[in-house]
């Protein structure tokens, strides 16, 4: 069911995936200087200013641990219908236009985590 919604809409909402306290922690980390100091400012389609941050390998910080958690990985695998997470950008991705000097990284060079069940 989620996979069909994802294919149709490009996103799904998973309610109660994180507790209120966890969401507050993730938000506070996401707006902290330690994270936003490396952000690129780009305009989205309606023209609103958006901060863009890219990581190619998950670290051992709050977001790296969250992205590899047992709450995230199985859900992403379910949505993608694959055993691995694929973070490759499409050739026409806006990142190539929005970030001066941004270059594609071959998939085999991107940090991909396989999950052991």
N, CA, C and O of each residue as an XYZ file, in Angstrom:
468
protein
N       0.826     -1.191      0.000
C       0.000      0.000      0.000
C       0.872      1.257      0.000
O       0.630      2.165     -0.796
N       1.880      1.331      0.875
C       2.765      2.490      0.909
C       3.539      2.641     -0.393
O       3.782      3.757     -0.851
N       3.929      1.508     -0.992
C       4.695      1.567     -2.234
C       3.840      2.185     -3.346
O       4.351      2.965     -4.149
N       2.569      1.853     -3.401
C       1.673      2.428     -4.403
C       1.509      3.929     -4.180
O       1.530      4.703     -5.137
N       1.347      4.346     -2.924
C       1.223      5.776     -2.617
C       2.513      6.511     -2.980
O       2.476      7.625     -3.504
N       3.640      5.884     -2.700
C       4.929      6.498     -3.007
C       5.095      6.680     -4.512
O       5.527      7.739     -4.968
N       4.755      5.655     -5.278
C       4.882      5.749     -6.738
C       3.937      6.803     -7.306
O       4.276      7.487     -8.272
N       2.767      6.934     -6.717
C       1.779      7.901     -7.205
C       2.153      9.327     -6.811
O       2.109     10.232     -7.644
N       2.523      9.533     -5.543
C       2.713     10.878     -5.003
C       4.169     11.312     -4.861
O       4.454     12.507     -4.771
N       5.094     10.350     -4.839
C       6.502     10.683     -4.630
C       6.885     10.792     -3.173
O       8.036     11.097     -2.861
N       5.947     10.550     -2.270
C       6.219     10.572     -0.837
C       5.138      9.775     -0.114
O       4.070      9.512     -0.667
N       5.427      9.400      1.110
C       4.434      8.818      2.015
C       4.661      9.415      3.390
O       5.764      9.853      3.718
N       3.624      9.425      4.174
C       3.718      9.890      5.556
C       3.595      8.669      6.451
O       2.603      7.943      6.396
N       4.600      8.452      7.265
C       4.572      7.349      8.224
C       4.385      7.949      9.610
O       5.340      8.400     10.241
N       3.161      7.947     10.066
C       2.846      8.548     11.359
C       3.475      7.749     12.491
O       3.529      6.519     12.460
N       3.939      8.473     13.474
C       4.519      7.908     14.700
C       5.780      7.089     14.453
O       6.113      6.201     15.238
N       6.483      7.390     13.356
C       7.756      6.728     13.095
C       8.769      7.122     14.168
O       9.580      6.310     14.612
N       8.700      8.398     14.574
C       9.530      8.909     15.669
C       8.623      9.552     16.701
O       7.549     10.058     16.373
N       9.062      9.528     17.944
C       8.297     10.168     19.012
C       8.414     11.685     18.888
O       9.266     12.186     18.155
N       7.573     12.405     19.593
C       7.615     13.867     19.587
C       8.991     14.355     20.037
O       9.530     15.299     19.460
N       9.557     13.727     21.053
C      10.867     14.122     21.562
C      11.964     13.887     20.519
O      12.874     14.703     20.372
N      11.872     12.779     19.806
C      12.864     12.479     18.764
C      12.770     13.484     17.614
O      13.787     13.931     17.085
N      11.538     13.833     17.233
C      11.358     14.819     16.166
C      11.922     16.163     16.597
O      12.566     16.843     15.799
N      11.694     16.556     17.837
C      12.246     17.823     18.341
C      13.769     17.796     18.307
O      14.394     18.787     17.929
N      14.371     16.684     18.693
C      15.829     16.555     18.652
C      16.340     16.683     17.217
O      17.286     17.425     16.958
N      15.720     15.965     16.295
C      16.136     16.030     14.894
C      15.978     17.451     14.342
O      16.847     17.935     13.617
N      14.889     18.105     14.679
C      14.689     19.481     14.215
C      15.767     20.405     14.774
O      16.377     21.177     14.034
N      15.997     20.322     16.084
C      16.997     21.201     16.707
C      18.387     20.982     16.121
O      19.141     21.937     15.937
N      18.724     19.741     15.831
C      20.016     19.462     15.209
C      20.029     20.030     13.789
O      21.035     20.591     13.355
N      18.915     19.888     13.066
C      18.873     20.322     11.660
C      19.017     21.827     11.484
O      19.451     22.281     10.425
N      18.665     22.604     12.492
C      18.786     24.062     12.379
C      19.999     24.609     13.123
O      20.208     25.822     13.169
N      20.790     23.724     13.700
C      21.973     24.175     14.438
C      23.075     24.606     13.478
O      23.141     24.131     12.345
N      23.938     25.506     13.935
C      25.039     26.002     13.103
C      25.959     24.883     12.637
O      26.508     24.949     11.537
N      26.134     23.853     13.468
C      27.043     22.762     13.087
C      26.568     22.044     11.830
O      27.376     21.455     11.113
N      25.278     22.086     11.557
C      24.725     21.460     10.360
C      24.564     22.484      9.240
O      24.968     22.229      8.106
N      23.981     23.629      9.546
C      23.632     24.585      8.492
C      24.825     25.374      7.952
O      24.711     26.003      6.900
N      25.959     25.355      8.642
C      27.108     26.123      8.148
C      27.598     25.634      6.789
O      28.244     26.393      6.065
N      27.309     24.392      6.426
C      27.736     23.846      5.140
C      26.596     23.760      4.127
O      26.734     23.120      3.084
N      25.477     24.401      4.434
C      24.316     24.336      3.545
C      24.472     25.285      2.364
O      25.092     26.342      2.469
N      23.891     24.878      1.237
C      23.799     25.727      0.054
C      22.408     26.335      0.042
O      21.434     25.653      0.361
N      22.301     27.591     -0.316
C      20.990     28.203     -0.442
C      20.573     28.162     -1.906
O      21.284     28.661     -2.778
N      19.417     27.566     -2.168
C      18.871     27.465     -3.519
C      17.395     27.849     -3.466
O      16.776     27.834     -2.402
N      16.855     28.187     -4.603
C      15.424     28.512     -4.679
C      14.682     27.295     -5.231
O      15.117     26.675     -6.202
N      13.556     26.964     -4.595
C      12.743     25.856     -5.083
C      11.832     26.354     -6.203
O      11.926     27.519     -6.592
N      10.959     25.504     -6.726
C      10.102     25.881     -7.860
C       9.255     27.119     -7.603
O       9.179     27.980     -8.480
N       8.616     27.252     -6.445
C       7.843     28.484     -6.222
C       8.733     29.708     -5.960
O       8.231     30.826     -5.847
N      10.051     29.494     -5.863
C      10.960     30.615     -5.642
C      11.331     30.842     -4.190
O      12.016     31.815     -3.875
N      10.897     29.972     -3.309
C      11.243     30.119     -1.896
C      12.681     29.669     -1.665
O      13.164     28.731     -2.300
N      13.345     30.347     -0.755
C      14.726     29.999     -0.430
C      14.755     28.717      0.398
O      14.039     28.587      1.391
N      15.583     27.787     -0.020
C      15.715     26.491      0.642
C      17.179     26.255      0.946
O      18.048     26.598      0.144
N      17.456     25.673      2.094
C      18.826     25.291      2.419
C      18.996     23.830      2.054
O      18.205     22.979      2.461
N      20.028     23.549      1.288
C      20.288     22.205      0.791
C      21.588     21.693      1.399
O      22.631     22.342      1.309
N      21.507     20.525      2.015
C      22.688     19.887      2.583
C      22.766     18.478      2.026
O      21.769     17.756      2.021
N      23.936     18.081      1.558
C      24.117     16.765      0.968
C      25.178     15.983      1.713
O      26.233     16.517      2.059
N      24.892     14.719      1.957
C      25.865     13.797      2.524
C      25.904     12.591      1.602
O      24.866     12.144      1.112
N      27.082     12.071      1.368
C      27.189     10.900      0.496
C      27.434      9.623      1.285
O      27.227      8.524      0.771
N      27.866      9.762      2.509
C      27.990      8.601      3.384
C      27.433      8.996      4.740
O      27.732     10.084      5.232
N      26.638      8.145      5.350
C      26.087      8.488      6.660
C      27.177      8.435      7.732
O      27.951      7.482      7.811
N      27.214      9.477      8.547
C      28.189      9.529      9.629
C      27.640      8.913     10.901
O      26.592      8.267     10.893
N      28.349      9.115     11.979
C      27.909      8.609     13.279
C      27.252      9.712     14.102
O      27.172      9.625     15.327
N      26.781     10.754     13.410
C      26.063     11.823     14.085
C      24.575     11.472     14.140
O      24.172     10.375     13.751
N      23.775     12.401     14.622
C      22.343     12.153     14.806
C      21.664     11.715     13.512
O      20.911     10.742     13.507
N      21.925     12.428     12.415
C      21.259     12.093     11.151
C      21.798     10.809     10.539
O      21.035     10.039      9.955
N      23.086     10.566     10.660
C      23.645      9.327     10.138
C      23.059      8.114     10.833
O      22.715      7.121     10.192
N      22.950      8.203     12.148
C      22.376      7.093     12.913
C      20.894      6.918     12.596
O      20.410      5.792     12.478
N      20.176      8.028     12.459
C      18.754      7.959     12.133
C      18.557      7.331     10.759
O      17.667      6.500     10.578
N      19.386      7.724      9.786
C      19.196      7.214      8.422
C      19.493      5.727      8.301
O      19.024      5.073      7.370
N      20.268      5.188      9.236
C      20.578      3.749      9.205
C      19.746      2.950     10.210
O      19.954      1.748     10.377
N      18.812      3.614     10.871
C      18.068      2.945     11.935
C      17.110      1.893     11.393
O      16.729      1.920     10.222
N      16.735      0.978     12.257
C      15.809     -0.096     11.875
C      14.404      0.435     11.606
O      13.564     -0.279     11.058
N      14.148      1.681     11.987
C      12.850      2.274     11.661
C      12.845      2.858     10.249
O      11.791      2.931      9.618
N      13.985      3.266      9.757
C      14.067      3.908      8.444
C      14.361      2.897      7.334
O      13.627      2.828      6.349
N      15.414      2.126      7.485
C      15.908      1.272      6.400
C      14.848      0.309      5.865
O      14.653      0.271      4.650
N      14.153     -0.469      6.693
C      13.150     -1.387      6.131
C      12.032     -0.653      5.394
O      11.518     -1.157      4.396
N      11.649      0.533      5.875
C      10.602      1.299      5.198
C      11.062      1.791      3.836
O      10.295      1.759      2.874
N      12.314      2.246      3.742
C      12.852      2.689      2.455
C      12.958      1.504      1.508
O      12.612      1.612      0.331
N      13.431      0.386      2.012
C      13.527     -0.806      1.168
C      12.149     -1.226      0.663
O      12.001     -1.638     -0.487
N      11.151     -1.122      1.521
C       9.789     -1.466      1.125
C       9.300     -0.533      0.021
O       8.667     -0.980     -0.935
N       9.589      0.752      0.148
C       9.148      1.721     -0.849
C       9.857      1.530     -2.180
O       9.234      1.615     -3.239
N      11.153      1.274     -2.127
C      11.932      1.126     -3.350
C      11.827     -0.270     -3.945
O      12.101     -0.469     -5.129
N      11.430     -1.234     -3.126
C      11.339     -2.597     -3.597
C      12.695     -3.194     -3.895
O      12.819     -4.063     -4.758
N      13.720     -2.733     -3.185
C      15.079     -3.183     -3.419
C      15.719     -3.584     -2.100
O      15.194     -3.284     -1.028
N      16.858     -4.267     -2.187
C      17.605     -4.643     -1.004
C      18.614     -3.597     -0.579
O      19.187     -3.698      0.506
N      18.843     -2.594     -1.414
C      19.778     -1.530     -1.096
C      19.099     -0.194     -1.288
O      18.111     -0.083     -2.014
N      19.632      0.816     -0.636
C      19.145      2.165     -0.860
C      19.957      2.788     -1.982
O      21.186      2.719     -1.976
N      19.283      3.389     -2.932
C      19.934      3.991     -4.081
C      19.808      5.510     -3.977
O      18.707      6.054     -4.059
N      20.934      6.187     -3.796
C      20.932      7.634     -3.645
C      21.447      8.335     -4.890
O      21.801      9.512     -4.826
N      21.498      7.644     -6.020
C      21.987      8.277     -7.248
C      21.037      9.390     -7.671
O      19.817      9.264     -7.562
N      21.622     10.483     -8.157
C      20.814     11.559     -8.697
C      20.514     11.286    -10.167
O      21.338     10.726    -10.889
N      19.328     11.689    -10.594
C      18.994     11.592    -12.007
C      19.833     12.618    -12.761
O      20.283     13.607    -12.181
N      20.042     12.381    -14.054
C      20.890     13.266    -14.859
C      20.379     14.701    -14.879
O      21.169     15.636    -15.014
N      19.061     14.888    -14.746
C      18.502     16.240    -14.795
C      18.212     16.809    -13.401
O      17.440     17.759    -13.272
N      18.826     16.234    -12.353
C      18.601     16.701    -10.987
C      18.982     18.169    -10.849
O      19.986     18.612    -11.407
N      18.180     18.919    -10.107
C      18.403     20.355     -9.921
C      19.723     20.646     -9.216
O      20.257     21.747     -9.351
N      20.262     19.683     -8.467
C      21.519     19.906     -7.750
C      22.641     20.283     -8.702
O      23.533     21.047     -8.334
N      22.609     19.756     -9.927
C      23.668     20.059    -10.886
C      23.635     21.529    -11.314
O      24.677     22.124    -11.590
N      22.439     22.105    -11.366
C      22.296     23.522    -11.713
C      22.498     24.417    -10.495
O      23.122     25.473    -10.594
N      21.974     23.996     -9.354
C      21.913     24.856     -8.184
C      23.236     24.987     -7.433
O      23.470     25.996     -6.768
N      24.088     23.996     -7.532
C      25.338     24.012     -6.763
C      26.503     24.127     -7.732
O      26.812     23.175     -8.450
N      27.154     25.290     -7.758
C      28.274     25.470     -8.679
C      29.341     24.392     -8.488
O      29.781     24.138     -7.367
N      29.751     23.767     -9.581
C      30.802     22.760     -9.524
C      30.345     21.387     -9.067
O      31.164     20.473     -8.967
N      29.040     21.215     -8.781
C      28.551     19.915     -8.316
C      28.684     18.901     -9.439
O      28.252     19.152    -10.564
N      29.277     17.766     -9.139
C      29.481     16.718    -10.141
C      28.833     15.420     -9.678
O      28.731     15.139     -8.484
N      28.408     14.655    -10.644
C      27.818     13.355    -10.331
C      28.888     12.443     -9.740
O      30.051     12.483    -10.142
N      28.483     11.639     -8.799
C      29.371     10.647     -8.205
C      28.864      9.279     -8.642
O      27.696      8.958     -8.422
N      29.712      8.474     -9.250
C      29.262      7.143     -9.675
C      28.681      6.366     -8.492
O      29.172      6.460     -7.367
N      27.652      5.616     -8.764
C      26.950      4.907     -7.696
C      27.882      4.045     -6.855
O      27.732      3.977     -5.635
N      28.840      3.390     -7.496
C      29.728      2.504     -6.736
C      30.684      3.279     -5.826
O      31.386      2.676     -5.014
N      30.719      4.609     -5.953
C      31.559      5.435     -5.097
C      30.773      6.093     -3.964
O      31.358      6.704     -3.070
N      29.445      5.967     -4.006
C      28.588      6.550     -2.968
C      28.526      5.572     -1.813
O      28.513      4.358     -2.016
N      28.487      6.098     -0.608
C      28.373      5.238      0.570
C      27.001      4.608      0.658
O      26.018      5.292      0.942
N      26.927      3.344      0.424
C      25.661      2.608      0.473
C      25.759      1.586      1.588
O      26.755      0.873      1.713
N      24.732      1.525      2.382
C      24.701      0.593      3.497
C      23.759     -0.560      3.177
O      22.581     -0.335      2.901
N      24.256     -1.778      3.209
C      23.382     -2.932      3.106
C      22.934     -3.289      4.508
O      23.705     -3.206      5.465
N      21.701     -3.679      4.612
C      21.139     -4.007      5.915
C      21.119     -5.523      6.071
O      20.637     -6.250      5.202
N      21.643     -5.972      7.177
C      21.598     -7.399      7.475
C      20.352     -7.668      8.304
O      20.161     -7.068      9.362
N      19.528     -8.547      7.837
C      18.299     -8.865      8.571
C      18.536     -9.980      9.550
O      17.616    -10.385     10.259
